[in-house]
Each structure stands twice: as C-alpha cells, then as structure tokens.
Amino acid sequence: MSFQSTRLTKKEREYRVDVISNILKKTKADFVMFSEHVLKSKDDLYTINENVGQKHITALFELSESIGLKGNRLYLIQML
C-alpha cells in the first residue's frame, strides 16, 4: 500500500493512522518497516502505539525532521 505525499487534511491524517494501526494489529510479523513519510508527526506515533494496544510488535518509521534540521529521522517503536 502506498500513500500520496501531499499536504494532508486532519481527516486524511486520521485515516492514515487508522490504516497503519490496523496493519500492525492484524500482521503476524514481529517487525514492520514503513518507508518514506507515511506519518506526518511524532503525535501520530503516540496515537498508533495507543491504538495497537497489547500486541508485541516493533515498527520502524521515517519522518521528516520538524525542528528545523535537514533530513529525516527514523523512529523505532516497540509495542509490548
């Protein structure tokens, strides 16, 4: 699955977070990696972590740096 990388409305962001949360809930994998910028902020990471709940899975996300630094940052979240 891929998403367009354009400015997102609040509804579109929420949809992405829901889709990614559902992928993580339903997969049988222990590790999932999302490339590019499927999420737009660190807040989305917190929401996904809350949505997935008690499942044991690790996910890697790439986000644009939002504090004025150049480049992207990788975020590894472990849901336990």
ABEGO torsion letter per residue (X at the ends): XBBBBBBBBAAAAAAAAAAAAAAAAABABABBBBBEBABABAAAAAAAAAAAEABBBBBBBBBBBAAGBBEBBBBBBBBX
